Amino acid sequence: MSDSTETDIQLDVHDSIASIWIDGPEQRNALTRSSMTCLAHHLETLEASPSISVVLLRGRGPCFSAGFNLTPVQEHPAALDEFIEGLGGLLKRIRRHRATIIAGVHGAAIAGGCAIVSACDLVVVTPESKLGYPVHALGLSPIVSGATLTSSIGDGPARSLLLSGQLIDGRTAYRLGLATHLDDDAVEASQALAEKVASSGPIALARTKAWINELDGSLDDRRFDDPVEASRPLSRDDETIELLRTRWKR
């Protein structure tokens, strides 16, 4: 990596499976604006490659992703809008992607990391994985994840997870439906799952996903765009920014 504070995004393609690694273990794979842009760019490129039927998304080091690296927001509050807009666009791209997207989640998938997980089609976690949205303490709202989370686990459980700030373990995520598979080694198990899914007919997979998106409202832009717009006042609220600065330094 060119910058020790920057999380890199690495792409590796083998046959019909594209592996994307979130690679910034020193900062627990925290997402920056540039890393989200890079991730979105890779997904866009893979969308145009008909030979790719599965995208496998995982994190290097101790966890999947601990969320945003909000350090730039302390000095430039307007950057918060860019973070949220970038995440909202990323969730839309994942959910609507032609390929089946599988997340292998070990360790933490927190805030923006959990949002990405909620948008994936299949999710492998370990019993010890930690997922959730503990962002209210920073003065932030996790509602940008609302569209994908509610379609994954239902309105009631999503309401509870988004409002409580509670962290849940992998077993609970599996029980709720946020995870689809539970294994002691999420990285290896997600690779095996990707290979199994990739052995199916790619056109059948793509059409199945497209119709699921039609049925669950994932093709409705408002479900993704309106929460982003609703979050914009946060970057202009002095109390919110001061709370974020104080808590982030801790």
C-alpha positions in Angstrom: 0.0 0.0 0.0 1.2 3.5 -0.8 -0.2 4.9 2.5 -0.2 3.0 5.8 -3.5 4.6 6.6 -5.2 3.6 3.3 -7.1 0.4 2.9 -6.2 -1.2 -0.4 -8.6 -3.2 -2.6 -7.2 -6.2 -4.4 -8.7 -8.1 -7.2 -7.9 -11.7 -8.3 -9.7 -13.5 -11.1 -9.6 -17.3 -11.5 -11.9 -18.8 -14.1 -15.5 -17.7 -13.3 -14.7 -16.5 -9.8 -13.5 -13.0 -9.0 -12.0 -12.6 -5.5 -11.9 -9.1 -4.0 -9.9 -8.5 -0.9 -10.3 -5.6 1.5 -6.6 -5.2 2.5 -5.8 -2.8 5.3 -5.2 -5.0 8.3 -3.3 -2.4 10.3 -6.5 -0.3 10.4 -8.8 -3.3 10.6 -9.7 -2.8 6.9 -11.4 0.5 7.6 -13.0 2.0 4.5 -11.9 5.3 3.0 -13.6 7.2 0.2 -10.9 6.0 -2.2 -11.1 2.4 -1.2 -14.9 2.4 -1.7 -14.4 4.0 -5.1 -11.9 1.4 -6.0 -14.2 -1.4 -4.8 -17.1 0.1 -6.9 -14.8 0.3 -9.9 -13.8 -3.3 -9.7 -17.5 -4.3 -9.4 -18.3 -2.2 -12.4 -15.5 -3.9 -14.4 -16.7 -7.3 -13.4 -20.3 -6.5 -14.3 -19.1 -6.1 -17.9 -17.3 -9.5 -17.9 -19.8 -12.3 -18.9 -17.3 -15.0 -17.8 -17.6 -13.9 -14.1 -20.5 -15.6 -12.4 -19.4 -15.2 -8.7 -17.7 -12.4 -6.8 -16.1 -13.4 -3.5 -15.6 -10.5 -1.0 -13.3 -11.0 2.0 -11.0 -9.0 4.3 -7.3 -9.5 5.0 -6.0 -9.7 8.6 -8.1 -10.0 11.7 -11.5 -9.0 10.4 -13.7 -8.3 7.4 -14.1 -4.5 7.9 -14.4 -2.2 11.0 -16.4 0.4 9.0 -15.3 3.9 7.9 -12.0 5.6 8.6 -13.6 8.9 9.6 -10.4 10.8 10.4 -10.9 13.2 7.4 -14.4 14.2 8.6 -12.9 15.8 11.8 -11.3 18.6 9.7 -13.7 18.5 6.8 -17.3 17.7 7.9 -18.6 17.8 4.3 -16.6 14.7 3.7 -19.2 12.8 5.7 -21.6 13.3 2.8 -19.1 11.7 0.4 -18.7 8.7 2.7 -22.4 8.1 3.0 -23.0 8.7 -0.7 -20.2 6.3 -1.6 -21.5 3.6 0.6 -25.1 4.0 -0.6 -23.9 3.7 -4.2 -21.7 0.7 -3.3 -24.7 -1.1 -1.7 -26.8 -0.5 -4.8 -24.1 -1.9 -7.1 -23.6 -5.0 -5.0 -27.3 -5.8 -4.7 -27.9 -5.2 -8.4 -24.7 -6.8 -9.7 -25.3 -9.5 -12.4 -23.0 -11.9 -10.6 -23.8 -13.7 -7.3 -21.8 -11.9 -4.6 -20.6 -13.9 -1.6 -19.0 -12.4 1.6 -16.7 -14.4 3.8 -16.8 -12.7 7.2 -14.3 -13.5 9.9 -13.9 -11.2 12.9 -15.7 -7.9 12.8 -18.0 -6.5 10.1 -19.0 -3.2 11.8 -21.1 -0.2 10.5 -20.1 0.3 6.9 -18.6 -3.3 6.9 -21.9 -4.7 8.1 -23.7 -2.6 5.5 -21.7 -4.2 2.7 -22.4 -7.7 4.2 -26.1 -6.9 4.2 -26.1 -6.2 0.4 -24.4 -9.5 -0.5 -26.3 -12.5 -1.8 -24.7 -15.2 0.3 -22.8 -14.6 3.6 -20.5 -17.0 5.5 -19.7 -16.1 9.1 -17.9 -17.8 12.0 -19.6 -18.2 15.3 -17.3 -15.5 16.7 -17.9 -12.9 14.0 -19.2 -9.6 15.2 -21.7 -7.6 13.2 -23.8 -4.5 13.8 -24.1 -0.7 13.6 -22.8 1.0 16.8 -22.6 4.4 15.2 -25.1 6.4 17.1 -22.5 7.1 19.7 -20.6 9.0 17.0 -23.7 11.0 16.1 -24.2 9.0 12.9 -27.1 7.2 11.4 -26.8 3.7 9.9 -30.0 4.1 7.8 -28.1 4.0 4.5 -28.1 0.2 5.1 -31.8 0.0 5.6 -32.8 -1.1 2.2 -30.5 -4.1 2.1 -30.8 -5.0 5.7 -34.6 -5.1 5.8 -34.7 -7.3 2.7 -32.2 -9.7 4.3 -33.7 -10.1 7.8 -37.1 -8.4 7.7 -38.5 -5.1 9.0 -38.6 -5.9 12.7 -35.2 -7.4 13.2 -33.7 -4.7 11.0 -35.4 -1.9 13.1 -33.9 -3.5 16.2 -30.4 -3.8 14.9 -30.3 -0.3 13.3 -31.7 1.5 16.4 -30.1 -0.5 19.2 -26.5 -0.2 18.1 -26.1 -3.8 19.3 -23.4 -6.1 18.1 -24.4 -9.6 17.3 -22.3 -12.7 17.0 -22.2 -15.0 14.0 -24.6 -17.5 15.4 -27.2 -14.7 15.9 -26.6 -13.3 12.4 -27.2 -16.8 11.0 -30.4 -17.2 13.0 -31.7 -13.8 11.8 -30.8 -14.5 8.2 -28.1 -11.8 7.9 -25.7 -14.7 7.3 -26.6 -17.7 5.1 -23.9 -20.0 6.2 -22.0 -20.7 9.5 -18.5 -22.2 9.6 -15.5 -22.1 11.8 -13.3 -20.9 8.8 -15.3 -18.3 6.9 -12.5 -17.6 4.4 -12.1 -21.2 3.3 -15.8 -22.0 3.5 -16.7 -19.0 1.4 -14.2 -20.1 -1.2 -15.8 -23.6 -1.3 -19.2 -22.0 -1.6 -18.1 -19.8 -4.4 -16.8 -22.8 -6.3 -20.0 -24.7 -5.8 -22.2 -21.7 -7.0 -19.9 -21.1 -10.0 -20.5 -24.6 -11.2 -24.1 -23.7 -11.9 -25.4 -22.2 -15.1 -24.3 -18.5 -15.1 -27.4 -17.3 -17.1 -29.8 -19.1 -14.7 -28.0 -17.6 -11.7 -28.1 -14.1 -13.2 -31.8 -14.3 -14.1 -32.7 -15.7 -10.7 -30.9 -12.8 -9.0 -32.5 -10.3 -11.3 -36.0 -11.6 -10.5 -35.3 -11.6 -6.7 -34.3 -8.0 -7.0 -37.5 -7.3 -8.9 -39.6 -9.0 -6.2 -37.9 -7.4 -3.1 -37.8 -3.9 -4.3 -34.0 -3.7 -4.9 -34.6 -2.1 -8.3 -36.3 0.9 -6.7 -33.7 3.8 -6.6 -35.6 5.5 -3.8 -34.8 2.7 -1.4 -31.1 3.4 -1.8 -31.0 7.1 -2.6 -33.5 8.6 -0.1 -31.6 7.4 3.0 -28.5 9.0 1.6 -30.3 12.3 1.2 -31.9 11.9 4.7 -28.4 11.6 6.2 -27.0 14.8 4.6 -28.0 17.2 7.5 -25.6 15.3 9.8 -22.6 16.9 8.1 -24.0 20.3 8.7 -25.0 19.9 12.4 -22.4 21.3 14.7 -23.4 19.1 17.7 -23.1 16.0 15.5 -19.7 16.9 14.2 -18.4 17.8 17.7 -19.7 14.5 19.1 -18.0 12.7 16.2 -14.7 14.5 16.8 -14.8 13.8 20.5 -15.7 10.1 20.3 -13.5 9.3 17.3 -10.4 10.5 19.1 -11.0 7.9 21.8 
